[in-house]
Amino acid sequence: MAIMPVSSISLHHNTRNDAVSFGKKNSERLNQERVSTPMIKAVPLAVLIAMSPLNSGAIENTSQDAAVNNIELLSENAQNNIKLVHEESPVERSRFQFYSKTNNKKSIDEVVLRMTGYPFDVKRLVNTTIEIVGDDGFSAGEIKFPQLILEPISDNSVVMGDSNPERCEYVQNFLDGKLSAVKNNNAISVQDVKRKVRFGNDCELQNVAPSTSWLDEGARVKEAFGIEVGHLDVKTENGNYRVTVYDLDESRNDFEVVTIKRENGPEFKVSALRGAKIKMEDFGDKIADLSIGVIEVNKRHSDKTAKLVNNELFEALAGLMRDTGYNKAFQTSLTNSVVSVLNGVVYPKN
């Protein structure tokens, strides 16, 4: 079937295949309420040992174990003249202990969180905003959540983040003076953190802001893509784009290359459409499950690629795959990744 200019490129927005499903509104996915659960999904080695079959009585005897740990901690804190003055268990398997240098509930200098008997010093409450940005500088949206920064007391384990919503809310209430039993005396600091992250080679999140210098290079240097056989204009939230299809084998009834060009911008070859599924988590909770449609384009005269996020453009490109002239013009794939977050910094886990 010969492809006629423009009109031959059909987009069926109401018909979705697997590739198109990842082009759904990212703003809706990024802004939806994250599913939270009080169950701990990632625990340090000490806690795993306590919950292992060889220590099956550890959970049942939590209060007895905690009493022993209390004595140890009080012995350490006695050197600093700090005393336990109050404790509460507002969340399952979580007990907050409040310490005061003046033995006064209305002047709390340190807060300790115990889970299955193991103590963590609550250092900070970090109000975190992570913005996912494409390599063209356009944002895919923001993820906002509070996170407790926990420092283990009983061993030399690494500092951990805890975004469990119930524990974070309890600490926020303490900081806001909403707990009648105790009052804060600068025991826990509050920090607002906002960071930009970009997509890595496998669409995992990386803790660096994107560079847009490749766009400048594309504007300076021209590149031939083949014989143009059709184009489509697409209006998006990030501006107007022209999608152009090119023939390389002179058959003129199919196309092997697809490019995109933002209005008044350079033209780039589309190398792939990626469905990126990203799980974001920390020690205490699942933060977000993301499904994002990623457009991968070749940089100028290079096999190196840049990754863009544009819902309308992604769906238009995915629609080309259903055109009878489509001849493997770009790759498609589904990637899965898991990232951990601490202090607004993302760390790939796989």
Disulfide bonds with the S-S distance in Angstrom:
none
